[in-house]
Amino acid sequence: MGDRWHIEVDRDVCIGSGLCVSSAPGGFRLDGARQSHPVAVETDASEAVLAAAEGCPVEAIAIRLVGGAAGGDGGSRGEQVFPPEE
């Protein structure tokens, strides 16, 4: 894919199903409270990470392209990859 992604997990929404870890074991881990965390906040784009986000039963995983000026802050997060903006 060639892109870099910024991964966020909303731990207020995460139910700890572990589906993300099953789909992308190199991309996500569960902590002691069974809350998901990205292994690395920024990572190379991958089908496994996207599948994990798409398969999350509560849509707790957000993926954005690295770069750009999302929110006008000139920060490291750009266009949203998942969930799709409506």
N, CA, C and O atoms as a Maestro MAE file, in Angstrom:
{
 s_m_m2io_version
 :::
 2.0.0
}

f_m_ct {
 s_m_title
 :::
 protein
 m_atom[344] {
  # First column is atom index #
  i_m_mmod_type
  r_m_x_coord
  r_m_y_coord
  r_m_z_coord
  i_m_residue_number
  s_m_chain_name
  s_m_pdb_residue_name
  s_m_pdb_atom_name
  i_m_atomic_number
  :::
  1 25 0.819 -1.196 0.000 1 A "MET " " N  " 7
  2 3 0.000 0.000 0.000 1 A "MET " " CA " 6
  3 2 0.861 1.257 0.000 1 A "MET " " C  " 6
  4 15 0.503 2.235 -0.656 1 A "MET " " O  " 8
  5 25 2.001 1.263 0.725 2 A "GLY " " N  " 7
  6 3 2.914 2.380 0.705 2 A "GLY " " CA " 6
  7 2 2.608 3.497 1.681 2 A "GLY " " C  " 6
  8 15 3.500 4.293 1.974 2 A "GLY " " O  " 8
  9 25 1.403 3.599 2.195 3 A "ASP " " N  " 7
  10 3 1.033 4.658 3.121 3 A "ASP " " CA " 6
  11 2 1.426 4.295 4.546 3 A "ASP " " C  " 6
  12 15 1.680 3.134 4.868 3 A "ASP " " O  " 8
  13 25 1.468 5.325 5.391 4 A "ARG " " N  " 7
  14 3 1.649 5.135 6.835 4 A "ARG " " CA " 6
  15 2 0.339 5.525 7.499 4 A "ARG " " C  " 6
  16 15 -0.313 6.491 7.103 4 A "ARG " " O  " 8
  17 25 -0.034 4.758 8.516 5 A "TRP " " N  " 7
  18 3 -1.289 4.989 9.218 5 A "TRP " " CA " 6
  19 2 -1.060 5.339 10.673 5 A "TRP " " C  " 6
  20 15 -0.115 4.863 11.302 5 A "TRP " " O  " 8
  21 25 -1.940 6.182 11.202 6 A "HIS " " N  " 7
  22 3 -2.016 6.487 12.625 6 A "HIS " " CA " 6
  23 2 -3.220 5.696 13.154 6 A "HIS " " C  " 6
  24 15 -4.339 5.868 12.671 6 A "HIS " " O  " 8
  25 25 -2.989 4.832 14.145 7 A "ILE " " N  " 7
  26 3 -4.033 3.955 14.678 7 A "ILE " " CA " 6
  27 2 -4.439 4.435 16.065 7 A "ILE " " C  " 6
  28 15 -3.587 4.713 16.909 7 A "ILE " " O  " 8
  29 25 -5.743 4.531 16.293 8 A "GLU " " N  " 7
  30 3 -6.267 4.874 17.616 8 A "GLU " " CA " 6
  31 2 -7.330 3.863 18.000 8 A "GLU " " C  " 6
  32 15 -8.121 3.429 17.163 8 A "GLU " " O  " 8
  33 25 -7.343 3.491 19.274 9 A "VAL " " N  " 7
  34 3 -8.399 2.640 19.812 9 A "VAL " " CA " 6
  35 2 -9.110 3.440 20.898 9 A "VAL " " C  " 6
  36 15 -8.476 3.905 21.845 9 A "VAL " " O  " 8
  37 25 -10.406 3.597 20.763 10 A "ASP " " N  " 7
  38 3 -11.203 4.287 21.776 10 A "ASP " " CA " 6
  39 2 -11.481 3.289 22.891 10 A "ASP " " C  " 6
  40 15 -12.364 2.440 22.766 10 A "ASP " " O  " 8
  41 25 -10.727 3.392 23.980 11 A "ARG " " N  " 7
  42 3 -10.855 2.424 25.062 11 A "ARG " " CA " 6
  43 2 -12.140 2.608 25.863 11 A "ARG " " C  " 6
  44 15 -12.489 1.744 26.668 11 A "ARG " " O  " 8
  45 25 -12.849 3.717 25.657 12 A "ASP " " N  " 7
  46 3 -14.173 3.871 26.270 12 A "ASP " " CA " 6
  47 2 -15.199 3.032 25.522 12 A "ASP " " C  " 6
  48 15 -16.260 2.715 26.060 12 A "ASP " " O  " 8
  49 25 -14.884 2.673 24.287 13 A "VAL " " N  " 7
  50 3 -15.794 1.892 23.445 13 A "VAL " " CA " 6
  51 2 -15.377 0.420 23.382 13 A "VAL " " C  " 6
  52 15 -16.232 -0.460 23.281 13 A "VAL " " O  " 8
  53 25 -14.078 0.152 23.440 14 A "CYS " " N  " 7
  54 3 -13.538 -1.209 23.304 14 A "CYS " " CA " 6
  55 2 -14.160 -2.143 24.345 14 A "CYS " " C  " 6
  56 15 -14.243 -1.807 25.526 14 A "CYS " " O  " 8
  57 25 -14.596 -3.323 23.886 15 A "ILE " " N  " 7
  58 3 -15.166 -4.321 24.794 15 A "ILE " " CA " 6
  59 2 -14.217 -5.493 25.031 15 A "ILE " " C  " 6
  60 15 -14.569 -6.447 25.724 15 A "ILE " " O  " 8
  61 25 -13.029 -5.424 24.465 16 A "GLY " " N  " 7
  62 3 -12.024 -6.453 24.705 16 A "GLY " " CA " 6
  63 2 -12.321 -7.795 24.068 16 A "GLY " " C  " 6
  64 15 -11.966 -8.836 24.621 16 A "GLY " " O  " 8
  65 25 -12.963 -7.787 22.919 17 A "SER " " N  " 7
  66 3 -13.299 -9.050 22.249 17 A "SER " " CA " 6
  67 2 -12.056 -9.794 21.768 17 A "SER " " C  " 6
  68 15 -12.068 -11.021 21.664 17 A "SER " " O  " 8
  69 25 -10.989 -9.063 21.476 18 A "GLY " " N  " 7
  70 3 -9.761 -9.675 20.991 18 A "GLY " " CA " 6
  71 2 -9.759 -9.970 19.506 18 A "GLY " " C  " 6
  72 15 -8.790 -10.534 18.998 18 A "GLY " " O  " 8
  73 25 -10.812 -9.607 18.793 19 A "LEU " " N  " 7
  74 3 -10.855 -9.866 17.358 19 A "LEU " " CA " 6
  75 2 -9.747 -9.125 16.621 19 A "LEU " " C  " 6
  76 15 -9.224 -9.620 15.623 19 A "LEU " " O  " 8
  77 25 -9.389 -7.947 17.106 20 A "CYS " " N  " 7
  78 3 -8.315 -7.191 16.453 20 A "CYS " " CA " 6
  79 2 -6.982 -7.922 16.582 20 A "CYS " " C  " 6
  80 15 -6.188 -7.949 15.642 20 A "CYS " " O  " 8
  81 25 -6.741 -8.511 17.747 21 A "VAL " " N  " 7
  82 3 -5.496 -9.250 17.966 21 A "VAL " " CA " 6
  83 2 -5.470 -10.498 17.089 21 A "VAL " " C  " 6
  84 15 -4.420 -10.871 16.565 21 A "VAL " " O  " 8
  85 25 -6.615 -11.135 16.931 22 A "SER " " N  " 7
  86 3 -6.694 -12.316 16.061 22 A "SER " " CA " 6
  87 2 -6.470 -11.953 14.603 22 A "SER " " C  " 6
  88 15 -5.808 -12.689 13.871 22 A "SER " " O  " 8
  89 25 -7.021 -10.820 14.176 23 A "SER " " N  " 7
  90 3 -6.897 -10.397 12.781 23 A "SER " " CA " 6
  91 2 -5.522 -9.836 12.462 23 A "SER " " C  " 6
  92 15 -4.991 -10.069 11.376 23 A "SER " " O  " 8
  93 25 -4.945 -9.100 13.399 24 A "ALA " " N  " 7
  94 3 -3.653 -8.440 13.177 24 A "ALA " " CA " 6
  95 2 -2.805 -8.559 14.444 24 A "ALA " " C  " 6
  96 15 -2.637 -7.580 15.171 24 A "ALA " " O  " 8
  97 25 -2.271 -9.754 14.710 25 A "PRO " " N  " 7
  98 3 -1.512 -9.945 15.950 25 A "PRO " " CA " 6
  99 2 -0.283 -9.041 16.058 25 A "PRO " " C  " 6
  100 15 0.166 -8.747 17.166 25 A "PRO " " O  " 8
  101 25 0.255 -8.608 14.948 26 A "GLY " " N  " 7
  102 3 1.386 -7.688 14.990 26 A "GLY " " CA " 6
  103 2 0.967 -6.239 15.140 26 A "GLY " " C  " 6
  104 15 1.808 -5.360 15.329 26 A "GLY " " O  " 8
  105 25 -0.332 -5.988 15.058 27 A "GLY " " N  " 7
  106 3 -0.828 -4.615 15.099 27 A "GLY " " CA " 6
  107 2 -1.499 -4.207 16.388 27 A "GLY " " C  " 6
  108 15 -1.550 -3.024 16.723 27 A "GLY " " O  " 8
  109 25 -2.025 -5.204 17.130 28 A "PHE " " N  " 7
  110 3 -2.777 -4.897 18.344 28 A "PHE " " CA " 6
  111 2 -2.416 -5.858 19.463 28 A "PHE " " C  " 6
  112 15 -1.988 -6.987 19.225 28 A "PHE " " O  " 8
  113 25 -2.600 -5.380 20.697 29 A "ARG " " N  " 7
  114 3 -2.420 -6.224 21.879 29 A "ARG " " CA " 6
  115 2 -3.505 -5.863 22.881 29 A "ARG " " C  " 6
  116 15 -4.056 -4.763 22.846 29 A "ARG " " O  " 8
  117 25 -3.803 -6.794 23.768 30 A "LEU " " N  " 7
  118 3 -4.739 -6.521 24.858 30 A "LEU " " CA " 6
  119 2 -3.945 -6.334 26.135 30 A "LEU " " C  " 6
  120 15 -2.982 -7.059 26.389 30 A "LEU " " O  " 8
  121 25 -4.351 -5.358 26.942 31 A "ASP " " N  " 7
  122 3 -3.685 -5.157 28.220 31 A "ASP " " CA " 6
  123 2 -4.343 -6.035 29.286 31 A "ASP " " C  " 6
  124 15 -5.216 -6.842 28.968 31 A "ASP " " O  " 8
  125 25 -3.941 -5.888 30.522 32 A "GLY " " N  " 7
  126 3 -4.464 -6.704 31.611 32 A "GLY " " CA " 6
  127 2 -5.959 -6.543 31.838 32 A "GLY " " C  " 6
  128 15 -6.612 -7.438 32.375 32 A "GLY " " O  " 8
  129 25 -6.500 -5.399 31.428 33 A "ALA " " N  " 7
  130 3 -7.934 -5.146 31.557 33 A "ALA " " CA " 6
  131 2 -8.690 -5.534 30.287 33 A "ALA " " C  " 6
  132 15 -9.862 -5.193 30.125 33 A "ALA " " O  " 8
  133 25 -8.009 -6.251 29.387 34 A "ARG " " N  " 7
  134 3 -8.566 -6.679 28.105 34 A "ARG " " CA " 6
  135 2 -8.987 -5.504 27.227 34 A "ARG " " C  " 6
  136 15 -9.973 -5.590 26.495 34 A "ARG " " O  " 8
  137 25 -8.242 -4.415 27.305 35 A "GLN " " N  " 7
  138 3 -8.466 -3.272 26.435 35 A "GLN " " CA " 6
  139 2 -7.420 -3.315 25.326 35 A "GLN " " C  " 6
  140 15 -6.245 -3.587 25.572 35 A "GLN " " O  " 8
  141 25 -7.865 -3.043 24.106 36 A "SER " " N  " 7
  142 3 -6.974 -3.095 22.955 36 A "SER " " CA " 6
  143 2 -6.096 -1.854 22.882 36 A "SER " " C  " 6
  144 15 -6.515 -0.751 23.235 36 A "SER " " O  " 8
  145 25 -4.872 -2.061 22.418 37 A "HIS " " N  " 7
  146 3 -3.916 -0.989 22.166 37 A "HIS " " CA " 6
  147 2 -3.201 -1.319 20.862 37 A "HIS " " C  " 6
  148 15 -2.903 -2.484 20.598 37 A "HIS " " O  " 8
  149 25 -2.921 -0.298 20.036 38 A "PRO " " N  " 7
  150 3 -2.074 -0.573 18.879 38 A "PRO " " CA " 6
  151 2 -0.661 -0.872 19.361 38 A "PRO " " C  " 6
  152 15 -0.178 -0.241 20.301 38 A "PRO " " O  " 8
  153 25 -0.001 -1.828 18.727 39 A "VAL " " N  " 7
  154 3 1.390 -2.127 19.069 39 A "VAL " " CA " 6
  155 2 2.247 -0.891 18.795 39 A "VAL " " C  " 6
  156 15 3.140 -0.564 19.576 39 A "VAL " " O  " 8
  157 25 1.973 -0.211 17.691 40 A "ALA " " N  " 7
  158 3 2.644 1.048 17.353 40 A "ALA " " CA " 6
  159 2 1.563 2.021 16.896 40 A "ALA " " C  " 6
  160 15 0.705 1.663 16.090 40 A "ALA " " O  " 8
  161 25 1.601 3.233 17.400 41 A "VAL " " N  " 7
  162 3 0.587 4.225 17.033 41 A "VAL " " CA " 6
  163 2 0.658 4.548 15.546 41 A "VAL " " C  " 6
  164 15 -0.373 4.758 14.906 41 A "VAL " " O  " 8
  165 25 1.867 4.590 14.993 42 A "GLU " " N  " 7
  166 3 2.035 4.780 13.554 42 A "GLU " " CA " 6
  167 2 2.638 3.520 12.976 42 A "GLU " " C  " 6
  168 15 3.596 2.972 13.520 42 A "GLU " " O  " 8
  169 25 2.072 3.060 11.865 43 A "THR " " N  " 7
  170 3 2.504 1.810 11.256 43 A "THR " " CA " 6
  171 2 2.324 1.881 9.749 43 A "THR " " C  " 6
  172 15 1.598 2.736 9.242 43 A "THR " " O  " 8
  173 25 2.985 0.986 9.041 44 A "ASP " " N  " 7
  174 3 2.744 0.868 7.610 44 A "ASP " " CA " 6
  175 2 1.331 0.376 7.393 44 A "ASP " " C  " 6
  176 15 0.831 -0.448 8.159 44 A "ASP " " O  " 8
  177 25 0.690 0.870 6.365 45 A "ALA " " N  " 7
  178 3 -0.653 0.411 6.010 45 A "ALA " " CA " 6
  179 2 -0.611 -1.082 5.752 45 A "ALA " " C  " 6
  180 15 0.326 -1.590 5.135 45 A "ALA " " O  " 8
  181 25 -1.635 -1.786 6.229 46 A "SER " " N  " 7
  182 3 -1.686 -3.229 5.985 46 A "SER " " CA " 6
  183 2 -3.130 -3.700 5.923 46 A "SER " " C  " 6
  184 15 -4.017 -3.155 6.580 46 A "SER " " O  " 8
  185 25 -3.333 -4.711 5.128 47 A "GLU " " N  " 7
  186 3 -4.662 -5.304 5.007 47 A "GLU " " CA " 6
  187 2 -5.115 -5.896 6.346 47 A "GLU " " C  " 6
  188 15 -6.302 -5.847 6.671 47 A "GLU " " O  " 8
  189 25 -4.181 -6.454 7.125 48 A "ALA " " N  " 7
  190 3 -4.535 -7.074 8.406 48 A "ALA " " CA " 6
  191 2 -5.052 -6.034 9.398 48 A "ALA " " C  " 6
  192 15 -6.036 -6.280 10.094 48 A "ALA " " O  " 8
  193 25 -4.399 -4.880 9.468 49 A "VAL " " N  " 7
  194 3 -4.844 -3.825 10.386 49 A "VAL " " CA " 6
  195 2 -6.205 -3.288 9.945 49 A "VAL " " C  " 6
  196 15 -7.079 -3.050 10.778 49 A "VAL " " O  " 8
  197 25 -6.383 -3.100 8.641 50 A "LEU " " N  " 7
  198 3 -7.675 -2.645 8.134 50 A "LEU " " CA " 6
  199 2 -8.759 -3.676 8.437 50 A "LEU " " C  " 6
  200 15 -9.859 -3.308 8.848 50 A "LEU " " O  " 8
  201 25 -8.464 -4.962 8.240 51 A "ALA " " N  " 7
  202 3 -9.431 -6.018 8.547 51 A "ALA " " CA " 6
  203 2 -9.788 -6.023 10.027 51 A "ALA " " C  " 6
  204 15 -10.940 -6.263 10.388 51 A "ALA " " O  " 8
  205 25 -8.803 -5.759 10.886 52 A "ALA " " N  " 7
  206 3 -9.068 -5.703 12.323 52 A "ALA " " CA " 6
  207 2 -10.024 -4.559 12.650 52 A "ALA " " C  " 6
  208 15 -10.955 -4.727 13.437 52 A "ALA " " O  " 8
  209 25 -9.794 -3.406 12.047 53 A "ALA " " N  " 7
  210 3 -10.678 -2.256 12.283 53 A "ALA " " CA " 6
  211 2 -12.086 -2.541 11.761 53 A "ALA " " C  " 6
  212 15 -13.079 -2.257 12.430 53 A "ALA " " O  " 8
  213 25 -12.154 -3.106 10.559 54 A "GLU " " N  " 7
  214 3 -13.468 -3.417 9.971 54 A "GLU " " CA " 6
  215 2 -14.203 -4.486 10.763 54 A "GLU " " C  " 6
  216 15 -15.433 -4.492 10.805 54 A "GLU " " O  " 8
  217 25 -13.457 -5.396 11.393 55 A "GLY " " N  " 7
  218 3 -14.075 -6.492 12.136 55 A "GLY " " CA " 6
  219 2 -14.381 -6.182 13.584 55 A "GLY " " C  " 6
  220 15 -14.998 -6.996 14.271 55 A "GLY " " O  " 8
  221 25 -13.960 -5.018 14.066 56 A "CYS " " N  " 7
  222 3 -14.234 -4.663 15.460 56 A "CYS " " CA " 6
  223 2 -15.741 -4.559 15.659 56 A "CYS " " C  " 6
  224 15 -16.400 -3.787 14.963 56 A "CYS " " O  " 8
  225 25 -16.296 -5.322 16.595 57 A "PRO " " N  " 7
  226 3 -17.758 -5.343 16.745 57 A "PRO " " CA " 6
  227 2 -18.348 -4.027 17.237 57 A "PRO " " C  " 6
  228 15 -19.552 -3.805 17.102 57 A "PRO " " O  " 8
  229 25 -17.520 -3.148 17.807 58 A "VAL " " N  " 7
  230 3 -18.035 -1.875 18.310 58 A "VAL " " CA " 6
  231 2 -17.388 -0.665 17.635 58 A "VAL " " C  " 6
  232 15 -17.562 0.466 18.088 58 A "VAL " " O  " 8
  233 25 -16.637 -0.904 16.548 59 A "GLU " " N  " 7
  234 3 -15.962 0.152 15.790 59 A "GLU " " CA " 6
  235 2 -15.134 1.070 16.692 59 A "GLU " " C  " 6
  236 15 -15.233 2.295 16.614 59 A "GLU " " O  " 8
  237 25 -14.316 0.451 17.548 60 A "ALA " " N  " 7
  238 3 -13.473 1.209 18.469 60 A "ALA " " CA " 6
  239 2 -12.149 1.633 17.835 60 A "ALA " " C  " 6
  240 15 -11.405 2.412 18.430 60 A "ALA " " O  " 8
  241 25 -11.848 1.136 16.645 61 A "ILE " " N  " 7
  242 3 -10.555 1.394 16.007 61 A "ILE " " CA " 6
  243 2 -10.720 2.424 14.897 61 A "ILE " " C  " 6
  244 15 -11.568 2.282 14.016 61 A "ILE " " O  " 8
  245 25 -9.892 3.463 14.960 62 A "ALA " " N  " 7
  246 3 -9.881 4.491 13.913 62 A "ALA " " CA " 6
  247 2 -8.502 4.498 13.258 62 A "ALA " " C  " 6
  248 15 -7.477 4.368 13.928 62 A "ALA " " O  " 8
  249 25 -8.499 4.653 11.949 63 A "ILE " " N  " 7
  250 3 -7.254 4.697 11.174 63 A "ILE " " CA " 6
  251 2 -7.257 5.979 10.344 63 A "ILE " " C  " 6
  252 15 -8.233 6.293 9.663 63 A "ILE " " O  " 8
  253 25 -6.145 6.710 10.416 64 A "ARG " " N  " 7
  254 3 -5.955 7.904 9.594 64 A "ARG " " CA " 6
  255 2 -4.614 7.812 8.891 64 A "ARG " " C  " 6
  256 15 -3.683 7.181 9.392 64 A "ARG " " O  " 8
  257 25 -4.520 8.436 7.740 65 A "LEU " " N  " 7
  258 3 -3.234 8.545 7.060 65 A "LEU " " CA " 6
  259 2 -2.318 9.444 7.877 65 A "LEU " " C  " 6
  260 15 -2.764 10.449 8.431 65 A "LEU " " O  " 8
  261 25 -1.056 9.093 7.955 66 A "VAL " " N  " 7
  262 3 -0.074 9.951 8.606 66 A "VAL " " CA " 6
  263 2 0.212 11.112 7.674 66 A "VAL " " C  " 6
  264 15 0.359 10.921 6.467 66 A "VAL " " O  " 8
  265 25 0.289 12.306 8.220 67 A "GLY " " N  " 7
  266 3 0.540 13.503 7.432 67 A "GLY " " CA " 6
  267 2 -0.732 14.272 7.210 67 A "GLY " " C  " 6
  268 15 -1.824 13.786 7.502 67 A "GLY " " O  " 8
  269 25 -0.595 15.439 6.708 68 A "GLY " " N  " 7
  270 3 -1.759 16.283 6.488 68 A "GLY " " CA " 6
  271 2 -2.025 17.143 7.700 68 A "GLY " " C  " 6
  272 15 -1.276 17.125 8.677 68 A "GLY " " O  " 8
  273 25 -3.088 17.884 7.618 69 A "ALA " " N  " 7
  274 3 -3.393 18.842 8.676 69 A "ALA " " CA " 6
  275 2 -4.797 18.627 9.198 69 A "ALA " " C  " 6
  276 15 -5.586 19.570 9.245 69 A "ALA " " O  " 8
  277 25 -5.125 17.409 9.591 70 A "ALA " " N  " 7
  278 3 -6.459 17.139 10.127 70 A "ALA " " CA " 6
  279 2 -6.709 18.047 11.315 70 A "ALA " " C  " 6
  280 15 -5.851 18.193 12.186 70 A "ALA " " O  " 8
  281 25 -7.861 18.645 11.351 71 A "GLY " " N  " 7
  282 3 -8.193 19.535 12.437 71 A "GLY " " CA " 6
  283 2 -7.471 20.866 12.365 71 A "GLY " " C  " 6
  284 15 -7.602 21.692 13.268 71 A "GLY " " O  " 8
  285 25 -6.713 21.082 11.305 72 A "GLY " " N  " 7
  286 3 -6.034 22.347 11.129 72 A "GLY " " CA " 6
  287 2 -4.835 22.537 12.039 72 A "GLY " " C  " 6
  288 15 -4.295 23.640 12.118 72 A "GLY " " O  " 8
  289 25 -4.406 21.487 12.729 73 A "ASP " " N  " 7
  290 3 -3.311 21.642 13.679 73 A "ASP " " CA " 6
  291 2 -1.952 21.319 13.070 73 A "ASP " " C  " 6
  292 15 -0.929 21.435 13.745 73 A "ASP " " O  " 8
  293 25 -1.931 20.915 11.804 74 A "GLY " " N  " 7
  294 3 -0.669 20.572 11.172 74 A "GLY " " CA " 6
  295 2 -0.043 19.340 11.759 74 A "GLY " " C  " 6
  296 15 1.152 19.098 11.590 74 A "GLY " " O  " 8
  297 25 -0.856 18.547 12.460 75 A "GLY " " N  " 7
  298 3 -0.359 17.381 13.174 75 A "GLY " " CA " 6
  299 2 -0.093 16.200 12.286 75 A "GLY " " C  " 6
  300 15 -0.027 16.318 11.062 75 A "GLY " " O  " 8
  301 25 0.060 15.051 12.923 76 A "SER " " N  " 7
  302 3 0.495 13.865 12.206 76 A "SER " " CA " 6
  303 2 -0.657 13.059 11.633 76 A "SER " " C  " 6
  304 15 -0.421 12.017 11.022 76 A "SER " " O  " 8
  305 25 -1.892 13.502 11.807 77 A "ARG " " N  " 7
  306 3 -3.005 12.710 11.316 77 A "ARG " " CA " 6
  307 2 -3.687 13.403 10.154 77 A "ARG " " C  " 6
  308 15 -4.048 14.577 10.228 77 A "ARG " " O  " 8
  309 25 -3.854 12.648 9.080 78 A "GLY " " N  " 7
  310 3 -4.470 13.188 7.878 78 A "GLY " " CA " 6
  311 2 -5.828 12.565 7.629 78 A "GLY " " C  " 6
  312 15 -6.619 12.356 8.548 78 A "GLY " " O  " 8
  313 25 -6.073 12.279 6.379 79 A "GLU " " N  " 7
  314 3 -7.362 11.764 5.929 79 A "GLU " " CA " 6
  315 2 -7.749 10.470 6.652 79 A "GLU " " C  " 6
  316 15 -6.921 9.584 6.863 79 A "GLU " " O  " 8
  317 25 -9.016 10.391 7.022 80 A "GLN " " N  " 7
  318 3 -9.507 9.215 7.713 80 A "GLN " " CA " 6
  319 2 -9.643 8.046 6.745 80 A "GLN " " C  " 6
  320 15 -10.227 8.187 5.670 80 A "GLN " " O  " 8
  321 25 -9.101 6.891 7.130 81 A "VAL " " N  " 7
  322 3 -9.188 5.673 6.341 81 A "VAL " " CA " 6
  323 2 -10.356 4.821 6.824 81 A "VAL " " C  " 6
  324 15 -11.128 4.304 6.016 81 A "VAL " " O  " 8
  325 25 -10.486 4.674 8.146 82 A "PHE " " N  " 7
  326 3 -11.567 3.886 8.737 82 A "PHE " " CA " 6
  327 2 -11.877 4.438 10.110 82 A "PHE " " C  " 6
  328 15 -10.949 4.822 10.821 82 A "PHE " " O  " 8
  329 25 -13.136 4.499 10.521 83 A "PRO " " N  " 7
  330 3 -14.311 4.205 9.702 83 A "PRO " " CA " 6
  331 2 -14.503 5.277 8.632 83 A "PRO " " C  " 6
  332 15 -14.042 6.409 8.781 83 A "PRO " " O  " 8
  333 25 -15.180 4.909 7.566 84 A "PRO " " N  " 7
  334 3 -15.369 5.882 6.484 84 A "PRO " " CA " 6
  335 2 -16.187 7.072 6.985 84 A "PRO " " C  " 6
  336 15 -17.148 6.913 7.738 84 A "PRO " " O  " 8
  337 25 -15.784 8.259 6.553 85 A "GLU " " N  " 7
  338 3 -16.544 9.456 6.933 85 A "GLU " " CA " 6
  339 2 -17.832 9.466 6.146 85 A "GLU " " C  " 6
  340 15 -17.861 9.152 4.956 85 A "GLU " " O  " 8
  341 25 -18.893 9.832 6.831 86 A "GLU " " N  " 7
  342 3 -20.201 9.851 6.166 86 A "GLU " " CA " 6
  343 2 -20.588 11.231 5.743 86 A "GLU " " C  " 6
  344 15 -21.660 11.423 5.169 86 A "GLU " " O  " 8
  :::
 }
 m_bond[343] {
  # First column is bond index #
  i_m_from
  i_m_to
  i_m_order
  :::
  1 1 2 1
  2 2 3 1
  3 3 4 2
  4 3 5 1
  5 5 6 1
  6 6 7 1
  7 7 8 2
  8 7 9 1
  9 9 10 1
  10 10 11 1
  11 11 12 2
  12 11 13 1
  13 13 14 1
  14 14 15 1
  15 15 16 2
  16 15 17 1
  17 17 18 1
  18 18 19 1
  19 19 20 2
  20 19 21 1
  21 21 22 1
  22 22 23 1
  23 23 24 2
  24 23 25 1
  25 25 26 1
  26 26 27 1
  27 27 28 2
  28 27 29 1
  29 29 30 1
  30 30 31 1
  31 31 32 2
  32 31 33 1
  33 33 34 1
  34 34 35 1
  35 35 36 2
  36 35 37 1
  37 37 38 1
  38 38 39 1
  39 39 40 2
  40 39 41 1
  41 41 42 1
  42 42 43 1
  43 43 44 2
  44 43 45 1
  45 45 46 1
  46 46 47 1
  47 47 48 2
  48 47 49 1
  49 49 50 1
  50 50 51 1
  51 51 52 2
  52 51 53 1
  53 53 54 1
  54 54 55 1
  55 55 56 2
  56 55 57 1
  57 57 58 1
  58 58 59 1
  59 59 60 2
  60 59 61 1
  61 61 62 1
  62 62 63 1
  63 63 64 2
  64 63 65 1
  65 65 66 1
  66 66 67 1
  67 67 68 2
  68 67 69 1
  69 69 70 1
  70 70 71 1
  71 71 72 2
  72 71 73 1
  73 73 74 1
  74 74 75 1
  75 75 76 2
  76 75 77 1
  77 77 78 1
  78 78 79 1
  79 79 80 2
  80 79 81 1
  81 81 82 1
  82 82 83 1
  83 83 84 2
  84 83 85 1
  85 85 86 1
  86 86 87 1
  87 87 88 2
  88 87 89 1
  89 89 90 1
  90 90 91 1
  91 91 92 2
  92 91 93 1
  93 93 94 1
  94 94 95 1
  95 95 96 2
  96 95 97 1
  97 97 98 1
  98 98 99 1
  99 99 100 2
  100 99 101 1
  101 101 102 1
  102 102 103 1
  103 103 104 2
  104 103 105 1
  105 105 106 1
  106 106 107 1
  107 107 108 2
  108 107 109 1
  109 109 110 1
  110 110 111 1
  111 111 112 2
  112 111 113 1
  113 113 114 1
  114 114 115 1
  115 115 116 2
  116 115 117 1
  117 117 118 1
  118 118 119 1
  119 119 120 2
  120 119 121 1
  121 121 122 1
  122 122 123 1
  123 123 124 2
  124 123 125 1
  125 125 126 1
  126 126 127 1
  127 127 128 2
  128 127 129 1
  129 129 130 1
  130 130 131 1
  131 131 132 2
  132 131 133 1
  133 133 134 1
  134 134 135 1
  135 135 136 2
  136 135 137 1
  137 137 138 1
  138 138 139 1
  139 139 140 2
  140 139 141 1
  141 141 142 1
  142 142 143 1
  143 143 144 2
  144 143 145 1
  145 145 146 1
  146 146 147 1
  147 147 148 2
  148 147 149 1
  149 149 150 1
  150 150 151 1
  151 151 152 2
  152 151 153 1
  153 153 154 1
  154 154 155 1
  155 155 156 2
  156 155 157 1
  157 157 158 1
  158 158 159 1
  159 159 160 2
  160 159 161 1
  161 161 162 1
  162 162 163 1
  163 163 164 2
  164 163 165 1
  165 165 166 1
  166 166 167 1
  167 167 168 2
  168 167 169 1
  169 169 170 1
  170 170 171 1
  171 171 172 2
  172 171 173 1
  173 173 174 1
  174 174 175 1
  175 175 176 2
  176 175 177 1
  177 177 178 1
  178 178 179 1
  179 179 180 2
  180 179 181 1
  181 181 182 1
  182 182 183 1
  183 183 184 2
  184 183 185 1
  185 185 186 1
  186 186 187 1
  187 187 188 2
  188 187 189 1
  189 189 190 1
  190 190 191 1
  191 191 192 2
  192 191 193 1
  193 193 194 1
  194 194 195 1
  195 195 196 2
  196 195 197 1
  197 197 198 1
  198 198 199 1
  199 199 200 2
  200 199 201 1
  201 201 202 1
  202 202 203 1
  203 203 204 2
  204 203 205 1
  205 205 206 1
  206 206 207 1
  207 207 208 2
  208 207 209 1
  209 209 210 1
  210 210 211 1
  211 211 212 2
  212 211 213 1
  213 213 214 1
  214 214 215 1
  215 215 216 2
  216 215 217 1
  217 217 218 1
  218 218 219 1
  219 219 220 2
  220 219 221 1
  221 221 222 1
  222 222 223 1
  223 223 224 2
  224 223 225 1
  225 225 226 1
  226 226 227 1
  227 227 228 2
  228 227 229 1
  229 229 230 1
  230 230 231 1
  231 231 232 2
  232 231 233 1
  233 233 234 1
  234 234 235 1
  235 235 236 2
  236 235 237 1
  237 237 238 1
  238 238 239 1
  239 239 240 2
  240 239 241 1
  241 241 242 1
  242 242 243 1
  243 243 244 2
  244 243 245 1
  245 245 246 1
  246 246 247 1
  247 247 248 2
  248 247 249 1
  249 249 250 1
  250 250 251 1
  251 251 252 2
  252 251 253 1
  253 253 254 1
  254 254 255 1
  255 255 256 2
  256 255 257 1
  257 257 258 1
  258 258 259 1
  259 259 260 2
  260 259 261 1
  261 261 262 1
  262 262 263 1
  263 263 264 2
  264 263 265 1
  265 265 266 1
  266 266 267 1
  267 267 268 2
  268 267 269 1
  269 269 270 1
  270 270 271 1
  271 271 272 2
  272 271 273 1
  273 273 274 1
  274 274 275 1
  275 275 276 2
  276 275 277 1
  277 277 278 1
  278 278 279 1
  279 279 280 2
  280 279 281 1
  281 281 282 1
  282 282 283 1
  283 283 284 2
  284 283 285 1
  285 285 286 1
  286 286 287 1
  287 287 288 2
  288 287 289 1
  289 289 290 1
  290 290 291 1
  291 291 292 2
  292 291 293 1
  293 293 294 1
  294 294 295 1
  295 295 296 2
  296 295 297 1
  297 297 298 1
  298 298 299 1
  299 299 300 2
  300 299 301 1
  301 301 302 1
  302 302 303 1
  303 303 304 2
  304 303 305 1
  305 305 306 1
  306 306 307 1
  307 307 308 2
  308 307 309 1
  309 309 310 1
  310 310 311 1
  311 311 312 2
  312 311 313 1
  313 313 314 1
  314 314 315 1
  315 315 316 2
  316 315 317 1
  317 317 318 1
  318 318 319 1
  319 319 320 2
  320 319 321 1
  321 321 322 1
  322 322 323 1
  323 323 324 2
  324 323 325 1
  325 325 326 1
  326 326 327 1
  327 327 328 2
  328 327 329 1
  329 329 330 1
  330 330 331 1
  331 331 332 2
  332 331 333 1
  333 333 334 1
  334 334 335 1
  335 335 336 2
  336 335 337 1
  337 337 338 1
  338 338 339 1
  339 339 340 2
  340 339 341 1
  341 341 342 1
  342 342 343 1
  343 343 344 2
  :::
 }
}
